[in-house]
Amino acid sequence: MLFRILLAVAGLVVLTLAADHLVLGSSRLAQRLRISPVVVGVVVIGLGTSTPEFLVSGVAAAHGDTGLAVGNIAGSNILNLTLVLGIAALAGSVAVTSHVIRREVPLAVAAVVLFSFLAWVGLSPVTGVALAVAGVCAVFALVRWAREGRSNEDVAEEATEFTQAPATVDVPVQASRLPAWFEPVRAVLGLAGVLVGAQLLVSNASAIATDLAVPQVIIGFTVVALGTSLPELVTTVQAQRRGESELVVGNLFGSNLFNSLVGGAVVGLASGPAATERAAVALSVTMILTAGLAWMLLRRGLALTRVEALVLLGAYALTMPLLLSS
């Protein structure tokens, strides 16, 4: 048991570090190919930071561990808008502009609702295709909105800052001095590392669940979801310290959007036609309620106070008893 736990932790470490290099390498490569900074910010970085959730859930579904896969996505969705957002609001007021509340946030909530319903129905190749189509439409909408007005400049600036920053563990050379071949190689090796880390994490988490006679969805909802959400937690804390609270909201709701649509599509397509795993009603309802709660609190005054942060943290504390009772 201890050996499996150590392997799962090793997989999580490899997954986190490799995902960092995958996103950085991909975004710098896109920048060198003269792809619009808005597209880099919304698509490359937005999708890339959710890669751990996609691949962990995809690998789990391909192994037949659909409960772990669904639990990971559901847990990440709930954790992002309760625990992570609550911690950010405790550190300082989280404020947003009205257009984010009117457009990006409702789109993310709608994505969570769609995923919750289809996860309850049962993720399969058919529902996977439906989620994939919805994901493509959502990306087009996000890129179009990002090109309008101030958001164009904001997203472009954020994308530039991201590509200029080093990875958590990086080579001590400035980005401008690295050879042209380095970033593509970094991205490929990062992808390989994410796959290896996902394999280690999923196989050992599934074995631990079997040894402890714990449902896979519980392991996915707790340990795996918390592990794959660590990049969002780190990014959120850093952005809040810099006073970029709108980036905090965009990152968390955007992560939920990509988790639900792209991650759900990956799980559905990887599950195969014989998959019969369905999310419990309590899990699906909890996803919807937590997304709606965060949206409602932000709409009240376009900001979250410390009291409201405690409400979100309390909501996260209540999710586990609800799940266990289902």
Stockholm file with secondary structure:
# STOCKHOLM 1.0

chainA/1-326         MLFRILLAVAGLVVLTLAADHLVLGSSRLAQRLRISPVVVGVVVIGLGTSTPEFLVSGVAAAHGDTGLAVGNIAGSNILNLTLVLGIAALAGSVAVTSHVIRREVPLAVAAVVLFSFLAWVGLSPVTGVALAVAGVCAVFALVRWAREGRSNEDVAEEATEFTQAPATVDVPVQASRLPAWFEPVRAVLGLAGVLVGAQLLVSNASAIATDLAVPQVIIGFTVVALGTSLPELVTTVQAQRRGESELVVGNLFGSNLFNSLVGGAVVGLASGPAATERAAVALSVTMILTAGLAWMLLRRGLALTRVEALVLLGAYALTMPLLLSS
#=GR chainA/1-326 SS CHHHHHHHHHHHHHHHHHHHHHHHHHHHHHHHTTCCHHHIIIIIIHHHTTHHHHHHHHHHHHTTCHHHHHHHHHHHHHHIIIIIHHHHHHHSCEECCHHIIIIIHHHHHHHHHHHHHHHHHCCCHHHHHHHHHHHHHHHHHHHHHHTSHHHHHHHHHHHHHHHHSCCSSCCSSCGGGSCTTHHHHHHHHHHHHHHHHHHHHHHHHHHHHHHHTCCHHHHIIIIIHHHHTHHHHHHHHHHHHTTCHHHHHHHHHHHHHHIIIIIHHHHHHHHCTTCCCCCCHHHHHHHHHHHHHHHHHHHHHSEECHHHHHHHHHHHHHHHHHHHTC
#=GC SS_cons         CHHHHHHHHHHHHHHHHHHHHHHHHHHHHHHHTTCCHHHIIIIIIHHHTTHHHHHHHHHHHHTTCHHHHHHHHHHHHHHIIIIIHHHHHHHSCEECCHHIIIIIHHHHHHHHHHHHHHHHHCCCHHHHHHHHHHHHHHHHHHHHHHTSHHHHHHHHHHHHHHHHSCCSSCCSSCGGGSCTTHHHHHHHHHHHHHHHHHHHHHHHHHHHHHHHTCCHHHHIIIIIHHHHTHHHHHHHHHHHHTTCHHHHHHHHHHHHHHIIIIIHHHHHHHHCTTCCCCCCHHHHHHHHHHHHHHHHHHHHHSEECHHHHHHHHHHHHHHHHHHHTC
//
